[in-house]
Amino acid sequence: MKVTKVRPNVLMISIVAATGGLLFGFDTGVISGALPFLKQYWQLNDASIEWITTTVLLGAVAGAVSSGRLSDIIGRRKMIIINAVIFTVGAIGCAFAPNPTILILMRILIGIAIGITSYVVPMYIAEISPTRIRGALVTLNQLMITIGILASYITDYVLSDDNNNESWRWMFLVGLVPSLILLIGMFFLPETPRWLISKHHLDEGIKVLQKVEDPDMVDQTLANIKNEVKQEAENKTRVTEIFKPWLRAPLIITVGIFFFQQFSGV
């Protein structure tokens, strides 16, 4: 049985990109430790606390819905860079929010970044990864989300100070570190071969493919990408296609799984 080795450059690219997943997890979990201090600092009622907690989901919906089309237009790499900027602004904005309204707006902004991350980061890793280990590398994103949640709880524990009601500011500010790592790191990473080829930058796409793909798989992968791009161009489909009778059951099952996973309250 042949064991496929991961090229160091490919692993590094995937880890840097997956930092977006870490931010996803961190910004999802950090609010739990910040809430008690926020409540005392601004004397918030339950309704205000609910808004601060849940508005991030409103932003996530907007980010997830809009990121697909935008990433097709400007590229996966640029989309992640923009996303890192949003995370950075959101972390600073939450940390220095002068009132609950600004904090809510910043939480919505972070939610947009989370929504973008959930779509673009796994796609970037999948399109930049060698064929033989693509599945393994894509799981890095989910692993980093879990690590991000753990990091947020550790941060909340370490920075909690009952004698300082502004402890929550430092909790949010810690998110600045991974967002800057993602922002700076992405400037040194390439665009994905698939996107480059789809935009007719064939030579550049081949160069990137030769750097990340196994040497004996470059020609086959290139042929597959060209074929997929050609099929997508020829077979334009509408959103209404997913509501056809033969897709109805899979659609209901898929949406149902995601809905009840969240509805459980976990």
N, C-alpha and C positions, 0 to 999 in steps of 0.2 A: 504494500500500500504506500503510495507516494504522499509524503507530507508537504503541503504547500507552505513555503515560508513567506512571511509578510515583509515586504521591503520597508526599511526604516522610514523612507520619505513618505510612503503611503500611509503608514501607521501614524506618523506625525500629522499629516494632512487631516486624517480622520479624527484624531484627538482634538486638534485645534477647532475644527468645524463643530465637533460634538460638545464643545464648551457652550454652544448655544443651548444644548439640552440641559447642561448644568445650571445655566441661568433660568431656564424654564422651571426646574425643580426648586431652585433657591427662592425665586420670587413667588412661587406658589406656597412654600412652607414658611417663609420668614414672618409672614403676617401673624401667625399663631402666637409667637412670643412677643410681638410688638403690641398686640391689642390691649393687654392689661395696662400698659404704660400710656397708650393713647387715650384710653378711657379716663384715666386719672388726670392726665395733662390737660385735656380739653373738656373734661366733665361730660363725656359723650353719653347719649341715651342709646338704647338698643338699636333703634332705627339707623342712627348714624354709623354705628359699628357694622351693621349689616351692609350698608352701602360701601363702606371702606373695604370690607372683605370681598364682596361679590362683584363689584364693578370691574374688577380685573377680567372676569369672564365675558363681559360685554365687549371689552377690547379684544379679547382672544377670538371671539366670533368674527369681528371685523378683520382682524389680521389674517385669520385662516382663509376667509372667503376671498380676500383681495390678493393674497400672496402668489397664488398659482399663476394668474395671468401676468402679474408684474414680473415674476421670475422668468417667464418665457420671453418677455420683452427685453429686460435689461441684463438678464443672466443670473445664475444661482449665486455666484461669488459676490456680485455687487449687491444683491438682495440681502445676503447675510451681513455685509458691511453696513448697509443701511439699518439693518436690524440691531447690530451691535451699537450703533449710534443711539437708537431709540432706547435700548437697555441702559446705556450710559446716562442719557438725559433723565430717564425715569428714576434711576437710582439716586442721582443727585437731587432731583425734584422732590422725591419722597423724603429724603433725609433732611432737607431744608424747608419743607412745606410750612408756611406761616399759619395755615388754618386748615380745617378739615376739607373744605371745598377744593383747595389746591392739591391736597393729598389724594382725594378721589380722582381728580383729573390725571394725576401722575400714575395712579394705579391703573386707570384705563389705558394710558400710554404703554405701560408695562404689559398690560394684557394684549395689546396689539402686537408687541414684540413676541410674546409667548405664542400667539396664534401663527405668526410668521414662522417661528422656529419649528413648530409642530409639523409644518409642511415642507419648508425649504431645506432644513438641515439633513433630514433623512434622505431626501432626494439628491442633495449634493454628494453625500457620502456614497450613495448607491452608484451615482454616475461617475465618480472618480475612482471607485474601487476596482481591483482586478476581478475578473469574472469568477474565479475559483473561490474567492474568500469574501465575496460581496455581502452575503448574508451575515457572516460573522461581524464584519466591520459596521454594518448598519445597526446592529444591536448595541454598538457603543453609545448611540444616542439615548436609548432607553436606560442603559447603565448610568450614564451621566445625569439623567433626570433624577434617578434614585439617589445618586451621590449628592446632587444639588439639594434635595430635600433633607438628607442627613446633615449636610453642611449648614443648612439654615437653622436646624434645631440646635446644633452645636454652637453656632453663632449666638442664637437667642440665649442659650444657657450661660455662655461665657460673658456676654455683655449685659445681662440682666442685673440691674442695680436698684434695689428697692428704695434707696436714698436719692435716686436721680430719676425723675419722671420723664426725662428726655433720653433715656437709654434707647428708646426705639429709633432715634435718629441714627445712631451708630449701627444698629442692626441693618437698616436699609442701605447705609453707605457701604457696607461690606460688599454688596452686590456690584459696586463699581470695579472691584478688582478683576473678576472674571469677564466683565463686559469689556474692559480695556484689553485684556488678553485676547479676546475674540476679535476685537476691532483691529488691533495691531497685527495679530497673526494672519488675518485674512488678506492683508495687503501683500503678503509673501506667498500666498497660495494661488494655484492656477484656476482658471475656469474649467468646467468639466468638458471633456471631449465631445460628449453628446450635444451639449448646447452649442459649442463652437461649430460643429459640423452642421447642425440644423440651421445655423445662420450663415452657412456657406464659407466659413473660415476653415477650409479643409486642411491646409498645411499646418496651421496652428493646432488644430484638433489632433492631428496625427502626432505632432511633437509631444503634446501632453500625454497622449495614449501610450507612446513609446516609453515615457518616464514612469508610468504607473502600472501598466499591464504587463503580465508575464510575456517574455519575448516570443514564446511559441504560440501565444494567443492573440497577438496584435492584429494580424491579418483577418482572423475570424471575427474578432470583436469589431473591427472597423467595418467589415461587411455587414454584420448584424445591425450596427448603428445606422449605416446608410440605408439599409432595408427598412428599418423601423421609421426613420425620418421620412422616407419616400411614401410608406403606407399611411402615415399620419397626414401627409400633405394631400394624398389622393382620397382618403376616406374621412372627410369632415363629418363629424356627428354633432347632434344637438343635445342639450341637456335633457330634453324630453325623452331621449332614447331610454333612459334608466327607468321610465315608468311603463315600458312595454310589458305585456303580460308575462313573458318568459323571464323577465328580470325582477318581477314584483316580489316574489318570495325571497330571493337572495337580498334584495334591498331592505325589506322589512326585518329580516334576521340580522343583517349587518348594523342597521340603525338601532335596532332593539338592543343588541349587545352593548353598543356604546352608551345608549341612553340609560339602561339599567345599571351599568357599571358606575355611572356618575350618580344616578338616583339613589343608589345604596347609601350614599353619604360618606363613602370612604375618602 
